[in-house]
């Protein structure tokens, strides 16, 4: 018991530079108090003294502001920094060397019995206010950003941010096959469609922009393949005529561009000068009679 207590206190020194001495940590860290009370409550829960375990866990919540269900399984060197507002559900499993900050929820998304809460593997760090919801696994060494909402599995070593949670960094990056694309033709496609996703570099953590970039790369590859097919058909059949695709003109999108600039439908520089009311007034000018 005492070696385990010393290990828990040493884990506080390892992860909180504000910790000054053994006695201060033992008496003033609610995360440590909640962990010690949970270990006793969990023992009672496994001994089928469930009412007593739940009652003592409620007392622990009043005392520390941290709610840990006595059925949750927690490993060694677990550290809750600050701790207020942390909620850990019944079927949550927390492995060794995990760190949680205040406001974290390890919750469920189902009312069905069975595994409903997440599993955190060794070395996971969860930022303040993050919500991890569901019976999936957060891999070894993963980091969850503050206020992120995670509802699906996280691979080992990944970093997740945002609502809903998106992976912005992996320990082993995906090795996608690079498309053989001429930069000049890529720029021509960009100008044709009027979207500058290529202003975002490959290593920037913007999943939406990277998705748009992948779509434009795909469109470029399809455009090039169609050109090759038309060229081949022309060689096979001299009477074959290659039709031109309709051009995309700025005036076709003038009203949409104005609305995007002003934020108000039907209000804009271009649309205001060309409304039906203006045209009617020009066709039938006022007679001047009152």
PyMOL commands that set and color helices and strands:
alter all, ss='L'
color gray80, all
select helices_A, chain A and resi 2-15+22-28+30-46+50-64+183-193+197-199+207-236+250-262+269-273+276-283
alter helices_A, ss='H'
color red, helices_A
select strands_A, chain A and resi 67-68+73-74+79-80+87-88+93-94+99-100+105-107+119-120+125-126+131-133+137-138+143-144+149-150+159-161+166-169
alter strands_A, ss='S'
color yellow, strands_A
deselect
rebuild
show_as cartoon
